[in-house]
Amino acid sequence: MSTYTPNESVSMGSSKSKYEAGPTNAITPPRTPTTTTSSAHKLFAEIQEIYADLLKLPNLAPGGQVDELLTRLVGLCITPQSADFVSTLFSIRGANELYEELRPLCAAAEGELEKFWAGRIIQDAEAQPTLDPKSLLASFPYHQNYIDLSNLEMATLSAYLSHNLPPKNIAFIGSGPLPLTSLCILDRYPSSTVHNIDRDATALSVSKTLCQKLGYDRMTFSREDITAQESKTKWGDFDVVFLAALVGCDTASKISILKSLAQKLTVGTLVVARSAKGLREVLYPVLELSNELERETGLEILVEVHPWTKVVNSVVVMRVTER
């Protein structure tokens, strides 16, 4: 749920968009609608409305209207629906274009949220240095969601660890300003270290300060584009590498990143990626699994897990194979 900060910026209040919301969009159900088609068109109209309202805002910093709109959107997208309903929703004319433009807004809002709360937790830690770090982190509204996602990832990962031993060296790509998953990993594995990687120098600076204030000293940080040929990171040292959900905006870009990454890693290294399924695809990009992915990346797909809880992201575990 943290970001590998994209190069593209999101411009608020702009009317330029490939997606054109309005009465010409096919949101009217067929002449003889079923319950499913009627419900799908109704939900599509709600998502359209949220998207239009987000575009009207001057920015996506945390606040009353931003929080209300995004909470509403997430609530709609984590509500379980049938495969037929999801298929109908995505087949509505203009739907895919809408979701492609909505995801960057969600990503930008998530980045703003993490930046705001990282700064607030740092201030609280400085003002009250005797407070337990966990109580400070718990002030973040979505702290439990991160814990639940991290528990899901590590429980899934444990089935594939060599000799069932905890990993010693872990990398997290796209750690962002509030590296909660990395903190959860350190809490679970007391002898492990986590190397946090992001392209955003400001995000790394904030996260480094946060970890120092909270007393997490088994963290390292580096600013890096993982697709670059040259690297300061010793990739061969890692037992496990995590990729944030927003590392890669679609399957093609995710495969390209995974291919570049696998070439740097030692055979047997485990790679944990985040994806989305069903209505959750409105919020996050999908990593489509296939034989082609395995051939192109040099990664063996081990397992994919789709939660039915408030956890939004799916979990994919892969392993670097012999080249």
N, C-alpha and C positions, 0 to 999 in steps of 0.2 A: 504494500500500500504506500510505500515511499517511492520517490521518483528518481529516475536517472534523468536529470533535468534536460529537456529537449532544447535544441537550438532555436526552434520556432517559438515566437511569442504569440500570445493571444491578445487580439485587439478588441476591447470592449466598446460597446456602443456603435459598432460599425454596421452598416447595412449591406456591405459586400459579402456575399456568401454563395457558394455553389448550391446550397439548399435554400429554396424559396418557400417559406411557410405562407399559407394563405388559402383562400377558398378553392383555388384551382387544384390544390393537392388532393389526391384521391383518398379522402378520409371518410367519404360517405359509403356505408355498407352496401353490398349487392342488393338487388331488388328483393331477393328472397333470402335474407340473412339468417344464418344459424346463430345460436347463442354464442358460439366461439367467435365467429366473425364480428358480431356486434360488439362483444367485449374487447376484442383485439383493436378494433377501430376506435373505441372509446379510450382505451389506454394510449393509443398512438396520439390521439388528440390531446391527452393530458401531457404527454412528453413534449409535444409541439409547443404547448403553452409554457411549460417550464423553460424550454430552450429559448423561446422568444423573450421571456421575462429576464433570463440571465443575460442576454445580449443587451438589454436596456440598461443594465447596471454600469456605473462608472468604473468599477473594479470588482475583483472577486475576493477581497479581503474578508475575513470572518466578520459576521455581523448579522443583524436580524433577518434581512430579506435573503441574503446569500444562504445563511444557515437553514432557513425555512424551506427554500426551494430545493436545496440539495438533499436535505433530510427527506423531503417528500419524494424526490426522484429515487433515492436509494431504497426507500420503503416500497415503492412500486416494483423495483427491479429485483428485490430479494423475495418477493411473494411467489411461492411455488405455483407453477402453471404447467399444463400438459404440453407435450411435444407438439401437438397439433396447434395449440394456441400460439406457441412461440413461432412456429413456422408461418402461421397466418400473419402474425405481427410483422415479421421481417419481410414478408412478401408484399406488403402494402407499398404502393408506388411512392417513392421518395423516402422510404423508411431508412434504407442503408445510408443514403446521403445525409439524412438528419443525424443518425448515430455517429457517423464519421466526424461530423462537426461538433457534436455534443461532447465526445470523449476528451478532446483537448481542453474544453472548458472545465470539465470535471478534474482533469489533471492539474490545470493551473490553480483551481480552487483548493485542491488537496495540498499543493505546494505552499500556497498562502497560509492554509490552516496549520501546517506543520511548522512553518517559519514563525508564525505568531506564538504558538504554544511553546516552541523551543525557547524563544526569548522570554516568555513569561515564567517558565520553569527555572531558567537561569537566574532571573531576578529574585524569585522566591527562594532559591537555594542560597543566594548571596545574603538575603535578608534574614533567613532562618537556617543557618548552617548546621544546626543540630537535628533538623528534621530528617526522618528516614527517607532515602532516595525514592523508595517505592511509593511512599505517600505523595511525594511531589509528582512523580510520573502519573499516578492515578488521577491527578487533577485534569489530565487531558481527557476530553469527553469520550474519545474512541479507544482509550487504553485497553479495555477488555477485548475489543475486537482484534487488536494486534496480538494480545496474549493468546486468544483462541486460534488465530491463524498460525501463529508460531508453534503452538502445541500441535496443531494438525500437521504442519510441515515436519516437525521433528519426530513425531510419532510415526509418520510415513517413512521418513528417512531412516529411522532406526532399523527397519527390516532389511536394509541393504548395506549397513555399515560393516566393514571388515571385522570379523570376530566379535561383532556386537560391541566394539569399543567406541567410546565417544570420540568424535573428530578433534584433532588438536589445533589445526590451522584452518580457519574458515574465512572466505571472502564474501562480502556482500556488495554487489554492483547496483548502484542507484540508491545509495543509503539516505540521501537527502539531509535536511537540517535536523530532523528528529528521528534518529536511527533506532526506533523501538524494537524492531526485529533483532537487531544486533544485541541490544540490551537483554532481550528475552533469551537469546542464545547463551550469553555469558551467565545468566542466572541458572540456566539448565545445565550447562557444562562448566563447572568451576575451574577446570584446568585448561580450557580452550582460550584461544585468542581470535579476534575478529578484525579483519582488515577491511575498512570501509572505502569504497571507491565511488566517485561522482565526478561529473564534468563541471559542476558549479562550485567555484572556489568559495563563494559566500556561504553556501549550504554546508560545505565541509568545515569552514571556520566556526560556524555556529554549532555544529554537531560536536566538534572537538572540544569547544568550551563547555558545552552541556555535559559531556562525559567526564571531563575533569572536575566540574562542580559536583557531580553526583558520585564521584569516587570510583568510576569504572576505568581502571588503568590497564586492562588487557585489550585495549583498542589501538589500532593504528589507522592512518588516513592517507589517502593520496588522490590527487586530481589527475584524472586520466580518461582518455577516450579508448575504450577497450578494443576498438576495431583498428587502431593504429598499429603499424608494423612494429615500431619501436616501443618498448615498455620499460618502466622503472620497476614494475612489480615482478617478483619472483613467482610466477604462476605455478611452477612445478612443486612448490612447497605446500600447496593447499590440498586438503583432503576433501573439502566440500566447497562449492561455489554457489551462492544464491543470486538470483536475478530478480530485481523488483518488477512489479507488474507492468510498469510503464517503460521498461527497457525494450524498445522496439514498438512501433505504433501499429504493426500488423504482422501477420504470419511471415510474410516475405522478409521484412526487416529483422524479425526475431531470428529467423533461420540464418540470415547473414551474420548476425552477431554471434549466434551459437557456433557457427562454423569457425569464425575467427577465434573465438574463445577456446574451442576444443583443440585447435592446433597448438595452443600454448600450454595446455594442461597435460599432466602425466596420465598415462593409461590407468584406468580404474578410478579416477577422480569422479566424484558424484556431483551432478549439477541439478539444482532445484530451481525450476522456473514457475512463474505464476501465469495463469490463464483465466478464462471465464467461460461459462456455459449458460445457455438459455437466455433469460432476460438480463442476466448479469453482463452479457456482451454489449449491452447498451452503454455500460459504464467503463468497461476495460477491454483492451484488445485481446484477441484470441490467439493462442498458439495451436494451430491445427496439427495434430499428430498424424504421421504417415510414414510409409517405407521410404518415401523421397526425403523426408527430414533426416532419417537415419543415414541414408546414403550420402547426402550432401554435407552433413555436419560431422560425421564420425562419432555420433552419440547413439547409444542403445537406449531405447525408451523402456523404462522399467515399470512405471505405474502412473496413473492419472487419477486424482481424487476430486470429486465434486461435492462441496458441502451443501446441505439443505438448511443451514442455520443462518445467522446474521453475518457470518463470514462470507465475503463477496467473492474472493478469488479461489479458483481451482489450483491444485498443486500437481506439478509434473516433476517426477524424478527421473533423471537420465544418468548414464555412465559413459565415460570416455572409453572407446574401444581401440583395439590395435588398428593402425593405419595401413 
